[in-house]
Amino acid sequence: MLETLRLNPIAFDLGPITVHWYGIILGMGALVGLLLAVQEGKRFGITPDFFMDLLLLGVPSAVIAARIYYVAFEWNRYKNDFFSVFKIWEGGIAIYGALIGAFVCGIIYARQKGYNFLRIADICAPSLIAGQLIGRWGNFVNQEAYGGPVEESFLRDKLHLPGWIVDQMNVEGIFHHPTFLYESLWNVVGIIILFVLRRQKFLRAGELLCTYFFWYALGRFYIEALRTDSLAFSGPDWLASFMNGLWTPMEWMGFQQGYLNIAVEGNVRVSQLVSVILLLAAVVFVVVRRVTISNPVHYLDPLVSSKQKASDNKSGSSDIANS
């Protein structure tokens, strides 16, 4: 009976082509992100084509980097079946890997177009978090990235989740923490914060991006430890103890960490470590720039491509010469 209540990860077939909900949901996340960026870009005079081209370049870069990141930490699983490396529709991509790919692409693209990367990244920050909050539902359909075991009553009576979510959290007869939902809801709050902040006059260039990093990393650190499929490595005992110490507030609230096979996988969750580094880097970046830069560029300041400026200057010089 429970088996029939679970969602089918396959949306439909087009002849020999199988379309998975995972891909559709990721596509929806990318589309929403694009619409948000285009809308905000209009306030700065940036054409929709700029963001459409960025999306067309950024999505493949993000997916490839996300898969490489995941496979690198799970190489023992893939080394004897290399073809499975390309089966991304089965899941197995890492958000932090996607961010690396997207940002490398974004830096190159922004420079090629003559824009300051931080200004463009600020505009795209809400798009990133929107894509993530939608994309997590792909994990839900695939029954992956869930947390440790819980009682069914916890999901139905304490969290008051609808039956279709509770049923999908039943994996082989055991109910699990819906960590996809926790992270998705955390990101909903995050995007609201970004929407409010970007209308404030005090906000400087790069700080909206750092707020995104800070908020996402903070939530990801605590949610990650609930999961049972974390990428991990064998680190020094002091590092593992430090991570566990930072997670202690969750234990005070009655949560337990998801299972981690320390002997096989390691004792430090990769995403937790990256989250701590990213969170600290965001804080340091903002503090240092606020202390050292006396005449800063603000988020609401006009944004003009250096190539456009050069073109305008050249055109102005030509007009003067011809007058």
Summary of the structure (lengths in Angstrom):
residues: 323
radius of gyration: 22.2
end to end distance: 84.0
largest distance: 84.0
contacts: 965
relative contact order: 0.11
helix: 67%
strand: 7%
